Amino acid sequence: MSAPVSVTVRAAAKINLHLGVGPVRADGYHPLATVYQAIGLYEDVTATRADAWSVHTIADAGIDLDGVPGDESNIAIRAGQALAAHHGLADQAAHLEVHKGIPVAGGLAGGSADAAAALVALDRLWELETSDDDLLAIAATLGSDVPFALLGGTAIGTGRGEFVEPLENHADLWWLVIPSEIGLSTPQVYRKYDELAPADVAGDAHPGDLVAALASGDAGAVIGALDNDLTAPAYALRHDLGARVDELTALLGAGIRVLLSGSGPTQLVPYAALEPARLAAARLTDAGIAHWLAPAPVAGVHVVHYD
């Protein structure tokens, strides 16, 4: 077979079922114990052979691209350059077409999904046959969430979140994903966390109850064990997010859980079955609240088209 001219790869959004944050380390990073889950919102990256690096980004309706760079600072290009450097291919380049279906700066790791998809698309385009371990190692240099974007499913993350191991999971969930029109800076949220958290906080402890609930397949127990240490600092910075929780509770019922996605500002409402999730989504539509309905868990990066 001749070498492909272009390859399209899909990667999913991530959420954190648990995000435990320890005290800041000497290197400025926080140790994490997090449980990742990939949900059914996607980025598609098409890599095409070219003599120089370039990127073009388009988006689904409702996704603002103002904060997405169009030059070599784009994380998808940085991923490609890291892959080329790993193989000693200094002159290798490509054109990347990114189709975004994940809100930008929403705590759903859309950029990390772009990077993971670019790694796999370019590996296939250039026929490099990079090992999984090497792809994960390259991914870890690009961002804490990129290795999980390769893996997908449900996994536990440690370190800065970049060390990932799959978790046994027999609980399927449906997520209402409720974006915010205003972004929220991750470094700013962590700085606020440092202000609010006691110095001896042990937030990066292993989330045993959640891991057990996932393994048992008890979706209700999974929902009951959801937790995010960045909720308080994010809500302290953005009082409108707390007000949105009250609004969602009034619309959907006092028994709902509203989970912050990563460092925010996207908020999530989980359901154990599709029909109540659909009814809740209809109520949000009637109230004029923008949202997506997404299944989870879903697979990590995968090729969707060769040309």
Secondary structure as GFF3:
##gff-version 3
##sequence-region A 1 307
A	DSSP	beta_strand	6	21	.	.	.	ID=ss1
A	DSSP	beta_strand	32	49	.	.	.	ID=ss2
A	DSSP	beta_strand	54	59	.	.	.	ID=ss3
A	DSSP	alpha_helix	75	86	.	.	.	ID=ss4
A	DSSP	beta_strand	94	100	.	.	.	ID=ss5
A	DSSP	alpha_helix	110	125	.	.	.	ID=ss6
A	DSSP	alpha_helix	132	142	.	.	.	ID=ss7
A	DSSP	alpha_helix	146	151	.	.	.	ID=ss8
A	DSSP	beta_strand	154	158	.	.	.	ID=ss9
A	DSSP	beta_strand	163	166	.	.	.	ID=ss10
A	DSSP	beta_strand	173	178	.	.	.	ID=ss11
A	DSSP	alpha_helix	186	196	.	.	.	ID=ss12
A	DSSP	alpha_helix	208	216	.	.	.	ID=ss13
A	DSSP	alpha_helix	219	224	.	.	.	ID=ss14
A	DSSP	beta_strand	227	228	.	.	.	ID=ss15
A	DSSP	alpha_helix	231	237	.	.	.	ID=ss16
A	DSSP	alpha_helix	239	252	.	.	.	ID=ss17
A	DSSP	beta_strand	259	260	.	.	.	ID=ss18
A	DSSP	beta_strand	267	271	.	.	.	ID=ss19
A	DSSP	alpha_helix	274	286	.	.	.	ID=ss20
A	DSSP	beta_strand	292	296	.	.	.	ID=ss21
A	DSSP	beta_strand	302	306	.	.	.	ID=ss22
###
